[in-house]
Amino acid sequence: MTSCLGRGLAATSLALQAGRSGLKPCDFETVDIDTWIGEVDGVDQVHLRDDLARFDCRNNRLAQLGLQTDDFEQGVREAIARYGADRVGVFMGTSTAGILQTELAYRQRDPATGGLPPSFHYAETHNAYSVADFLSHYFGLRGPSLALSAACASSAKAFGNAARMIEAGLIDAAIVGGVDSLCLTTLYGFRSLELTSSQPCRPYGADRDGISIGEAVGLALLQRDGPAEAPRLLGVGESSDAHHMSTPHPEGRSAQLAIRAALSAAGLTPFQIDYINLHGTGTPSNDAAEGKAVGAVFGAQVPCSSTKGATGHTLGAAGAIEAVISLLSIRDGFMPAGLNVDRCDPAIHIDYLIKTCHGRVDHVLSNSFGFGGANASLVFGRGARS
């Protein structure tokens, strides 16, 4: 995982345990908005291989940063050697992919014809499939390759798609995750919806008033028979409430379905979950709806928090990086605080953490709920010998 908290698992875990946020006032590109963002350092300095130059854009550079962190690339190459290039799939979530590349290309239009510059490659940059295609070419993979764009649930749903492919016997392993990068369309688009906050976002706070947009890459190697001590994806639950294009069902009914389905698939009761990583965007309606769903299933007995006060809302990458954070919670024995919150919303009856807690964590539920009622919940558990 790489985000505004830093590059790699160690930097991420240290920042979360210290209660440190990576958000800063927006100074991205030419954007003039009073808001805070989570920007990854060094993305513009990343260089793709010459044979992959057509894929060059901020989103794919960020994806490559993820590959080259924490020996992830080495792990993938070992899986390819073990299973074969046709038995390893790619399942990536993204929301806006490399749309920044199109925004930049529009500045270079031919003044006479309006044509975009010859150097612009739509299919390999802006196209939502770009990042999955890039990873497949990067590793020379011949297995199934799929990009999911289901708003903020995109990369959580990638886990479900990959797991089903493995269970069906079509593949033995998969690169699973998500990447989304900052762009003008996202920042101005959410501002036009009146969803951005002029302060660092405050999920579940009584005074919350909007999101802070971030960028990140989160990756996992999902295997049929990985190391016994490795953590496990125990259950996936998905639903769609189709209540409204941008507003969740006020009672969180469909979110409940996703949560209960994930628990059922994992074979766990609600109170076997030690920690819940909430979707928690910091908007009034989202947090209220999710809070009702969580309260209906767990009451106020399971500690939970949103980590978006630390990373920002990374949109299509949110499910993936919060899956990684869930795994870090299990590995390192902590439950991260929900940052920037002085007083929790008294109308939401859950056990929301405003201070980091340490202790053994065996099972974590991670929620990702997107526009249009696209919902996904994941359950992760400790490995057999860890």
C-alpha positions as CSV (number, residue, x, y, z in Angstrom):
1,M,0.0,0.0,0.0
2,T,1.1,3.5,-0.8
3,S,-0.8,6.6,0.1
4,C,-0.3,10.1,1.5
5,L,0.7,8.3,4.8
6,G,3.8,7.0,3.1
7,R,5.2,4.3,0.9
8,G,4.8,0.7,2.1
9,L,3.4,-1.2,5.0
10,A,5.8,-0.1,7.6
11,A,5.2,3.6,7.0
12,T,1.5,3.0,6.9
13,S,1.3,1.1,10.1
14,L,3.5,3.6,12.0
15,A,1.4,6.5,10.8
16,L,-1.8,4.9,11.8
17,Q,-0.6,3.8,15.2
18,A,0.8,7.3,15.8
19,G,-2.6,8.8,14.8
20,R,-0.9,10.8,12.1
21,S,-2.8,12.1,9.0
22,G,-1.3,12.6,5.6
23,L,-3.9,15.2,4.5
24,K,-2.8,18.7,3.5
25,P,-4.4,21.9,2.0
26,C,-5.1,21.3,-1.7
27,D,-2.3,22.5,-4.0
28,F,-2.7,19.9,-6.7
29,E,-2.0,21.0,-10.3
30,T,-4.1,24.1,-11.2
31,V,-6.9,23.3,-8.8
32,D,-8.3,26.3,-6.9
33,I,-10.6,24.7,-4.2
34,D,-10.7,25.3,-0.5
35,T,-10.3,21.7,0.6
36,W,-7.7,19.2,1.8
37,I,-6.2,16.3,-0.1
38,G,-4.1,13.2,0.3
39,E,-1.4,13.4,-2.3
40,V,1.3,10.7,-2.8
41,D,4.8,12.1,-3.1
42,G,7.0,11.2,-6.0
43,V,4.5,10.0,-8.5
44,D,5.7,12.3,-11.3
45,Q,9.2,11.0,-10.9
46,V,8.2,7.4,-11.7
47,H,9.2,6.1,-15.1
48,L,7.6,3.2,-16.9
49,R,9.6,0.7,-19.0
50,D,10.1,1.7,-22.6
51,D,7.9,-1.1,-23.8
52,L,5.1,0.2,-21.6
53,A,5.4,3.9,-22.5
54,R,2.0,4.0,-24.0
55,F,0.5,3.3,-20.5
56,D,2.3,6.4,-19.0
57,C,-0.1,8.4,-16.8
58,R,-0.4,9.3,-13.2
59,N,-2.6,6.4,-12.4
60,N,-0.3,3.8,-13.8
61,R,2.8,5.4,-12.3
62,L,1.1,5.1,-8.9
63,A,0.2,1.5,-9.7
64,Q,3.9,0.8,-10.4
65,L,4.9,2.4,-7.1
66,G,2.7,-0.2,-5.5
67,L,4.3,-3.0,-7.4
68,Q,7.7,-2.0,-6.3
69,T,6.9,-1.7,-2.6
70,D,7.2,-4.4,0.1
71,D,8.6,-6.9,-2.4
72,F,5.1,-7.3,-4.0
73,E,6.5,-7.6,-7.5
74,Q,8.8,-10.5,-6.4
75,G,5.8,-12.2,-4.8
76,V,3.8,-12.0,-8.0
77,R,6.8,-13.4,-10.1
78,E,7.1,-16.3,-7.7
79,A,3.4,-17.0,-8.1
80,I,3.8,-16.9,-11.9
81,A,6.7,-19.4,-11.7
82,R,4.6,-21.6,-9.5
83,Y,1.2,-21.6,-11.3
84,G,2.0,-20.3,-14.8
85,A,1.2,-17.0,-16.6
86,D,-2.2,-18.3,-17.7
87,R,-3.3,-19.2,-14.1
88,V,-2.7,-15.8,-12.5
89,G,-5.4,-13.2,-13.0
90,V,-5.6,-9.4,-12.5
91,F,-8.6,-7.8,-10.8
92,M,-8.3,-4.0,-10.3
93,G,-10.7,-1.4,-9.1
94,T,-10.6,2.2,-10.2
95,S,-12.9,5.1,-10.3
96,T,-11.4,7.6,-12.7
97,A,-8.3,5.7,-14.0
98,G,-6.0,8.0,-15.9
99,I,-8.5,10.8,-16.7
100,L,-5.8,13.4,-15.7
101,Q,-4.0,12.4,-18.9
102,T,-7.0,13.4,-20.9
103,E,-7.3,16.7,-19.0
104,L,-3.7,17.5,-19.8
105,A,-4.2,16.4,-23.5
106,Y,-7.1,18.8,-23.9
107,R,-4.7,21.7,-23.2
108,Q,-2.7,20.6,-26.2
109,R,-5.5,20.4,-28.7
110,D,-4.8,21.6,-32.2
111,P,-6.1,25.2,-32.4
112,A,-7.4,24.7,-35.9
113,T,-9.0,21.2,-35.7
114,G,-9.5,20.7,-32.0
115,G,-7.7,17.4,-32.3
116,L,-5.9,15.8,-29.4
117,P,-2.1,15.4,-29.6
118,P,-0.8,12.2,-31.3
119,S,1.0,11.4,-28.0
120,F,-2.3,10.8,-26.2
121,H,-3.3,7.2,-25.8
122,Y,-6.8,7.0,-24.6
123,A,-7.1,3.2,-24.3
124,E,-3.9,2.8,-22.2
125,T,-4.5,5.8,-19.9
126,H,-8.0,7.2,-19.5
127,N,-9.9,3.9,-20.2
128,A,-11.0,2.3,-16.9
129,Y,-9.4,-1.0,-18.1
130,S,-6.0,0.7,-18.4
131,V,-4.6,-0.3,-15.1
132,A,-5.5,-3.9,-15.4
133,D,-4.1,-4.0,-18.9
134,F,-0.9,-2.3,-17.6
135,L,-0.4,-4.9,-14.9
136,S,-1.1,-7.8,-17.3
137,H,1.5,-6.5,-19.7
138,Y,4.0,-5.6,-16.9
139,F,4.1,-9.3,-15.8
140,G,3.3,-10.9,-19.2
141,L,0.2,-12.5,-17.7
142,R,-2.3,-14.5,-19.8
143,G,-5.0,-15.1,-17.2
144,P,-8.3,-13.2,-16.8
145,S,-7.8,-9.5,-16.6
146,L,-10.6,-7.3,-15.3
147,A,-11.1,-3.7,-14.2
148,L,-14.0,-2.8,-11.9
149,S,-15.5,0.6,-11.7
150,A,-18.3,0.6,-9.1
151,A,-17.5,3.9,-7.5
152,C,-16.0,3.7,-4.0
153,A,-16.7,-0.1,-3.8
154,S,-14.6,-0.9,-6.8
155,S,-11.5,-2.4,-5.3
156,A,-13.4,-4.2,-2.5
157,K,-15.5,-5.9,-5.2
158,A,-12.3,-6.9,-7.0
159,F,-11.6,-9.2,-4.1
160,G,-15.0,-10.9,-4.6
161,N,-14.4,-11.3,-8.3
162,A,-11.0,-12.8,-7.8
163,A,-12.1,-15.2,-5.1
164,R,-15.0,-16.5,-7.2
165,M,-12.6,-17.1,-10.1
166,I,-10.2,-19.1,-7.9
167,E,-13.1,-21.0,-6.3
168,A,-14.4,-21.9,-9.8
169,G,-11.0,-23.4,-10.7
170,L,-10.3,-20.9,-13.5
171,I,-7.1,-19.5,-11.9
172,D,-4.9,-20.3,-8.9
173,A,-3.8,-16.8,-8.0
174,A,-4.7,-13.1,-8.6
175,I,-3.3,-9.7,-8.3
176,V,-6.2,-7.9,-6.5
177,G,-6.5,-4.3,-5.6
178,G,-7.2,-0.8,-6.7
179,V,-5.6,2.5,-7.7
180,D,-7.0,6.0,-8.1
181,S,-5.1,9.2,-8.6
182,L,-5.9,12.9,-8.2
183,C,-7.4,14.7,-11.1
184,L,-9.3,17.9,-11.8
185,T,-12.5,16.1,-12.7
186,T,-12.7,14.4,-9.3
187,L,-11.9,17.5,-7.2
188,Y,-14.1,19.9,-9.1
189,G,-16.8,17.2,-9.5
190,F,-17.2,16.5,-5.8
191,R,-17.0,20.2,-5.1
192,S,-19.9,20.7,-7.5
193,L,-21.9,18.1,-5.5
194,E,-21.1,20.1,-2.3
195,L,-19.4,17.1,-0.8
196,T,-15.9,18.5,-0.2
197,S,-14.9,19.9,3.2
198,S,-12.8,22.9,3.8
199,Q,-11.2,21.1,6.7
200,P,-9.6,17.7,7.1
201,C,-12.5,15.3,6.9
202,R,-14.1,14.2,10.2
203,P,-15.9,10.9,9.6
204,Y,-18.6,10.2,12.2
205,G,-17.9,13.6,13.9
206,A,-20.9,15.6,15.1
207,D,-19.7,18.5,12.9
208,R,-18.7,16.5,9.8
209,D,-19.4,18.3,6.6
210,G,-17.7,16.5,3.7
211,I,-14.8,14.5,2.3
212,S,-11.1,15.0,1.7
213,I,-10.1,13.4,-1.6
214,G,-6.9,11.3,-1.7
215,E,-5.0,9.0,-4.0
216,A,-3.5,5.6,-3.3
217,V,-2.7,2.2,-4.5
218,G,-3.4,-1.0,-2.6
219,L,-2.5,-4.5,-3.8
220,A,-2.8,-8.0,-2.6
221,L,-1.8,-11.4,-3.9
222,L,-4.7,-13.8,-3.5
223,Q,-3.8,-17.4,-3.8
224,R,-5.6,-20.7,-3.7
225,D,-3.0,-22.3,-1.4
226,G,-0.8,-19.6,0.0
227,P,1.4,-19.9,3.1
228,A,-0.5,-21.3,6.1
229,E,0.6,-18.3,8.3
230,A,-0.7,-15.7,5.8
231,P,-3.9,-13.9,6.7
232,R,-7.1,-15.1,5.0
233,L,-9.9,-13.6,3.0
234,L,-12.7,-15.3,4.9
235,G,-15.8,-13.8,3.4
236,V,-17.2,-11.4,0.8
237,G,-20.7,-9.8,0.8
238,E,-22.1,-7.6,-1.9
239,S,-25.4,-5.9,-2.5
240,S,-26.9,-3.0,-4.5
241,D,-29.7,-0.9,-3.1
242,A,-30.4,1.2,-6.2
243,H,-31.9,3.8,-3.8
244,H,-30.3,6.9,-5.4
245,M,-27.4,7.8,-7.7
246,S,-25.4,9.5,-5.0
247,T,-27.2,9.1,-1.7
248,P,-27.3,5.8,0.3
249,H,-30.5,4.3,1.6
250,P,-31.1,6.3,4.8
251,E,-31.6,3.2,6.9
252,G,-28.6,1.4,5.4
253,R,-30.7,-1.6,4.5
254,S,-28.6,-2.8,1.6
255,A,-25.4,-2.1,3.5
256,Q,-26.7,-4.5,6.1
257,L,-27.2,-7.2,3.4
258,A,-23.6,-6.9,2.4
259,I,-22.3,-7.1,6.0
260,R,-24.5,-10.1,6.9
261,A,-23.5,-11.9,3.6
262,A,-19.8,-11.4,4.4
263,L,-20.3,-12.7,7.9
264,S,-22.2,-15.7,6.7
265,A,-19.6,-16.5,4.0
266,A,-16.9,-16.3,6.8
267,G,-19.0,-18.5,9.1
268,L,-18.7,-15.9,11.9
269,T,-21.2,-14.3,14.2
270,P,-21.1,-10.5,14.5
271,F,-19.4,-10.6,17.9
272,Q,-16.5,-12.7,16.5
273,I,-15.4,-9.5,14.7
274,D,-12.8,-7.7,16.6
275,Y,-12.7,-4.5,14.6
276,I,-14.6,-2.9,11.8
277,N,-13.0,-0.6,9.3
278,L,-15.9,1.6,8.3
279,H,-16.4,3.2,4.9
280,G,-16.9,6.5,6.8
281,T,-16.5,9.3,4.2
282,G,-17.3,12.2,6.5
283,T,-20.5,13.3,4.7
284,P,-23.6,13.6,6.9
285,S,-25.7,11.1,4.9
286,N,-23.1,8.4,4.3
287,D,-22.0,8.1,7.9
288,A,-25.5,8.2,9.2
289,A,-26.7,5.4,6.9
290,E,-23.6,3.2,7.5
291,G,-23.9,3.8,11.3
292,K,-27.5,2.5,11.2
293,A,-26.4,-0.6,9.3
294,V,-23.5,-1.3,11.6
295,G,-25.6,-0.6,14.7
296,A,-28.4,-3.0,13.5
297,V,-25.9,-5.8,13.0
298,F,-23.4,-5.2,15.8
299,G,-25.0,-2.8,18.2
300,A,-22.3,-0.7,20.0
301,Q,-20.3,-3.7,21.0
302,V,-17.6,-3.9,18.3
303,P,-14.9,-1.2,18.0
304,C,-14.9,0.5,14.7
305,S,-13.4,3.5,12.9
306,S,-12.9,5.2,9.5
307,T,-9.3,5.7,8.4
308,K,-10.2,8.3,5.8
309,G,-9.2,11.0,8.2
310,A,-5.7,9.7,7.7
311,T,-5.7,8.8,4.0
312,G,-8.5,10.9,2.6
313,H,-11.2,9.2,0.5
314,T,-9.2,7.4,-2.3
315,L,-12.4,6.5,-4.2
316,G,-11.8,3.4,-6.3
317,A,-8.7,2.5,-4.3
318,A,-10.5,2.9,-0.9
319,G,-11.6,-0.8,-0.6
320,A,-8.1,-2.0,-1.4
321,I,-6.2,0.2,0.9
322,E,-8.6,-0.4,3.7
323,A,-8.3,-4.1,3.1
324,V,-4.5,-3.6,3.6
325,I,-5.2,-1.6,6.7
326,S,-7.4,-4.4,8.0
327,L,-4.6,-6.9,7.5
328,L,-2.1,-4.6,9.2
329,S,-4.5,-4.4,12.1
330,I,-4.4,-8.2,12.4
331,R,-0.6,-8.4,11.8
332,D,0.4,-5.6,14.1
333,G,-2.3,-5.8,16.8
334,F,-4.0,-2.5,16.8
335,M,-7.2,-0.7,15.9
336,P,-6.6,2.7,14.4
337,A,-8.3,5.8,15.7
338,G,-10.7,7.8,13.6
339,L,-8.8,11.1,13.3
340,N,-9.9,14.7,13.4
341,V,-13.0,13.9,15.6
342,D,-13.4,15.7,18.9
343,R,-17.0,14.6,19.4
344,C,-18.8,11.7,17.8
345,D,-22.3,12.1,16.3
346,P,-24.5,11.3,19.3
347,A,-27.3,10.1,16.9
348,I,-25.0,7.2,15.7
349,H,-24.9,4.4,18.2
350,I,-21.7,2.5,17.5
351,D,-18.4,2.1,19.4
352,Y,-16.4,4.6,17.4
353,L,-12.7,4.8,18.3
354,I,-11.1,8.3,18.6
355,K,-8.0,6.8,20.2
356,T,-5.9,4.0,18.8
357,C,-6.2,0.7,20.7
358,H,-3.7,-2.1,20.9
359,G,-4.2,-5.8,21.4
360,R,-4.8,-9.0,19.5
361,V,-7.0,-8.8,16.5
362,D,-8.2,-12.0,14.9
363,H,-11.1,-10.9,12.6
364,V,-11.7,-7.7,10.8
365,L,-14.7,-6.5,8.7
366,S,-14.0,-3.8,6.1
367,N,-16.9,-1.9,4.5
368,S,-16.9,-0.1,1.1
369,F,-20.1,1.6,0.0
370,G,-20.3,3.5,-3.3
371,F,-22.5,5.8,-5.3
372,G,-25.5,4.1,-6.8
373,G,-25.8,1.7,-3.8
374,A,-22.8,-0.4,-4.8
375,N,-21.9,-2.1,-1.5
376,A,-19.2,-4.6,-0.6
377,S,-18.0,-5.9,2.8
378,L,-14.9,-8.1,3.3
379,V,-13.9,-10.3,6.3
380,F,-10.3,-11.0,6.9
381,G,-8.8,-13.4,9.5
382,R,-5.6,-14.5,11.1
383,G,-3.6,-17.2,9.3
384,A,-3.5,-20.7,10.7
385,R,0.0,-20.5,12.3
386,S,0.4,-16.8,13.1
